[in-house]
Amino acid sequence: MNDKSTDLISIGSNDDPSDDDVLLDAAQRILRQSASRIVAKPAQAIAQRDNIARALDQRRQSVGQKGEDEVLEAIAELLKQNGSLSGLEVDNPSRQQLAASIRGLADAIDKRRHSVGPVRSQASHDAILDAAMKILAENGSAGFTFDAIAKRARAGKPSLYRRWTCRGELLFELIDTRLLPLLPTFGDIPDLGSVAKEIEAYLVHLWESITRDKAHEEIMWLTFAEAHVDESIARRMPEYMALRQAEVEGVLRRGLNRGDLPPGFDLEHAWRMTSNYNIGSFMRSERPDQSELRKVARTIVQQPC
């Protein structure tokens, strides 16, 4: 019993989100092997063993890949309940050994769950986000479904729905965690002594960030497409546009304070020119090079080419 409990802990000692299948298979295998140690009333013992295995199968199917903590908790509780069945609690060393083995498994699962639970939860969350990015890169927005993402992440759809009620919410988390950190901010643009050069640097950084990974481009496509049909996404678009506007206007204000731009320069109009150019080019599947972006930057700040 002790060896099997130790084996179970070692099986689940890392944070790979796919460990649950290995863990459940090990638990089920150990339960079935326990029958060989029963010497009294073998028919009853084997029937009891089979009931436990079937219950484990049923519980596994009912929770599926719903979430590591929930799976482990359900199995631990199931094993504890079956370990105390009256049919096993008799003064027979072999039956006591079987009951002790079952309880030892439950205790091992408990220890594993408590020791790595929070880490596994974050690891599983990150694994789902990674899977979503891979799906976008490989299959585009058409493949961006909870079914496909759950399968790729070796998670269950209920696990996704507990985190995001719809794919729009998942999309926004991808924007927040995988795309926005790559986009240029005012602090990323050094003082180059020319606002035109600084806007050019901003545009180059922006386009490099978007086009360096197909998944990034697919996030953009999907966001624009979903905004037309999903009101919750459409409502959040101004929030993201405001973030971009603040960065561009920060660069322009620096140029205004430096004297590069005339007094009364219309920051709002310059931002709209920048935004319209970027969105329009993206939707037309154009990918401008640096020379093109240099011309655009000079036009935005109303400087001659």
Backbone hydrogen bonds, N-H to C=O, Kabsch-Sander energy under -0.5 kcal/mol:
donor,donor_aa,acceptor,acceptor_aa,energy
5,S,1,M,-2.3
6,T,2,N,-2.6
7,D,3,D,-2.5
8,L,4,K,-2.1
9,I,5,S,-2.1
10,S,6,T,-2.3
11,I,7,D,-2.1
12,G,8,L,-1.4
13,S,10,S,-1.3
19,D,16,D,-2.2
20,D,17,P,-0.6
21,D,18,S,-0.8
22,V,18,S,-0.7
23,L,19,D,-2.7
24,L,20,D,-3.0
25,D,21,D,-2.6
26,A,22,V,-2.3
27,A,23,L,-2.5
28,Q,24,L,-2.6
29,R,25,D,-2.6
30,I,26,A,-2.5
31,L,27,A,-2.1
32,R,28,Q,-2.1
33,Q,29,R,-2.4
34,S,30,I,-1.4
35,A,32,R,-1.1
36,S,33,Q,-1.5
37,R,34,S,-1.8
38,I,35,A,-1.7
45,A,41,K,-2.3
46,I,42,P,-3.1
47,A,43,A,-2.4
48,Q,44,Q,-2.4
49,R,45,A,-2.9
50,D,46,I,-2.9
51,N,47,A,-2.2
52,I,48,Q,-2.1
53,A,49,R,-2.4
54,R,50,D,-2.8
55,A,51,N,-2.7
56,L,52,I,-2.5
57,D,53,A,-2.4
58,Q,54,R,-2.9
59,R,55,A,-2.9
60,R,56,L,-2.4
61,Q,57,D,-2.4
62,S,58,Q,-2.3
63,V,59,R,-2.0
64,G,60,R,-1.9
66,K,63,V,-2.5
71,V,67,G,-2.6
72,L,68,E,-2.6
73,E,69,D,-2.5
74,A,70,E,-2.4
75,I,71,V,-2.4
76,A,72,L,-2.7
77,E,73,E,-2.4
78,L,74,A,-2.3
79,L,75,I,-2.8
80,K,76,A,-2.2
81,Q,77,E,-2.4
82,N,78,L,-2.4
83,G,79,L,-2.2
84,S,80,K,-0.8
84,S,81,Q,-0.8
85,L,82,N,-1.3
88,L,85,L,-1.9
89,E,85,L,-1.3
90,V,88,L,-1.7
92,N,90,V,-2.7
96,Q,92,N,-2.8
97,Q,93,P,-2.2
98,L,94,S,-1.9
99,A,95,R,-2.6
100,A,96,Q,-2.9
101,S,97,Q,-2.3
102,I,98,L,-2.3
103,R,99,A,-2.5
104,G,100,A,-2.7
105,L,101,S,-2.1
106,A,102,I,-2.0
107,D,103,R,-2.5
108,A,104,G,-2.4
109,I,105,L,-2.5
110,D,106,A,-2.4
111,K,107,D,-2.5
112,R,108,A,-2.4
113,R,109,I,-2.8
114,H,110,D,-2.5
115,S,111,K,-2.0
116,V,112,R,-2.0
117,G,113,R,-1.7
120,R,116,V,-3.1
121,S,117,G,-2.6
122,Q,118,P,-2.0
123,A,119,V,-2.7
124,S,120,R,-3.2
125,H,121,S,-2.1
126,D,122,Q,-2.7
127,A,123,A,-2.1
128,I,124,S,-2.0
129,L,125,H,-2.0
130,D,126,D,-2.7
131,A,127,A,-2.4
132,A,128,I,-2.4
133,M,129,L,-2.1
134,K,130,D,-2.2
135,I,131,A,-2.5
136,L,132,A,-2.2
137,A,133,M,-2.3
138,E,134,K,-2.4
139,N,135,I,-3.2
140,G,135,I,-0.6
140,G,136,L,-1.3
143,G,140,G,-1.2
144,F,141,S,-1.3
145,T,143,G,-2.1
149,I,145,T,-2.6
150,A,146,F,-2.8
151,K,147,D,-2.1
152,R,148,A,-2.3
153,A,149,I,-2.4
154,R,150,A,-0.7
154,R,151,K,-0.7
155,A,150,A,-2.7
156,G,65,Q,-1.4
159,S,156,G,-0.7
160,L,156,G,-1.4
161,Y,157,K,-2.7
162,R,158,P,-1.7
163,R,159,S,-0.7
163,R,160,L,-0.7
164,W,160,L,-3.2
169,E,166,C,-0.6
170,L,166,C,-1.4
171,L,167,R,-2.5
172,F,168,G,-2.1
173,E,169,E,-1.7
174,L,170,L,-2.1
175,I,171,L,-2.2
176,D,172,F,-2.7
177,T,173,E,-2.7
178,R,174,L,-2.6
179,L,174,L,-1.1
179,L,175,I,-0.8
180,L,175,I,-3.4
182,L,179,L,-1.9
183,L,179,L,-0.8
183,L,180,L,-1.1
188,D,185,T,-1.2
189,I,185,T,-0.7
189,I,186,F,-1.2
192,L,190,P,-0.9
198,E,194,S,-2.0
199,I,195,V,-2.6
200,E,196,A,-2.2
201,A,197,K,-2.4
202,Y,198,E,-2.2
203,L,199,I,-2.6
204,V,200,E,-2.6
205,H,201,A,-2.3
206,L,202,Y,-2.5
207,W,203,L,-2.6
208,E,204,V,-2.3
209,S,205,H,-2.1
210,I,206,L,-2.0
211,T,207,W,-2.3
212,R,208,E,-1.1
216,H,213,D,-0.9
217,E,213,D,-1.5
218,E,214,K,-2.5
219,I,215,A,-2.1
220,M,216,H,-1.8
221,W,217,E,-2.6
222,L,218,E,-2.9
223,T,219,I,-2.3
224,F,220,M,-2.3
225,A,221,W,-2.5
226,E,222,L,-3.0
227,A,223,T,-1.9
228,H,224,F,-0.6
228,H,225,A,-1.0
229,V,226,E,-1.2
230,D,226,E,-3.0
231,E,229,V,-0.6
233,I,230,D,-0.5
234,A,230,D,-2.2
235,R,231,E,-2.3
236,R,232,S,-0.8
236,R,233,I,-0.6
237,M,233,I,-1.1
239,E,236,R,-0.6
240,Y,236,R,-1.3
241,M,237,M,-2.4
242,A,238,P,-2.4
243,L,239,E,-1.3
244,R,240,Y,-1.8
245,Q,241,M,-2.6
246,A,242,A,-2.2
247,E,243,L,-1.4
248,V,244,R,-2.3
249,E,245,Q,-2.9
250,G,246,A,-1.6
251,V,247,E,-1.6
252,L,248,V,-2.3
253,R,249,E,-2.8
254,R,250,G,-1.6
255,G,251,V,-1.8
256,L,252,L,-2.4
257,N,253,R,-2.9
258,R,254,R,-1.7
259,G,255,G,-0.7
259,G,256,L,-0.7
260,D,255,G,-2.6
261,L,255,G,-0.8
265,F,262,P,-1.5
267,L,265,F,-1.2
270,A,266,D,-2.0
271,W,267,L,-2.4
272,R,268,E,-2.3
273,M,269,H,-2.2
274,T,270,A,-2.1
275,S,271,W,-3.1
276,N,272,R,-2.9
277,Y,273,M,-2.1
278,N,274,T,-2.3
279,I,275,S,-2.8
280,G,276,N,-2.3
281,S,277,Y,-2.6
282,F,278,N,-2.2
283,M,279,I,-2.7
284,R,280,G,-1.5
285,S,282,F,-1.8
286,E,281,S,-2.9
293,L,289,D,-2.2
294,R,290,Q,-2.2
295,K,291,S,-1.6
296,V,292,E,-2.1
297,A,293,L,-2.5
298,R,294,R,-2.0
299,T,295,K,-2.0
300,I,296,V,-2.4
301,V,297,A,-1.9
302,Q,299,T,-1.1
303,Q,298,R,-3.3
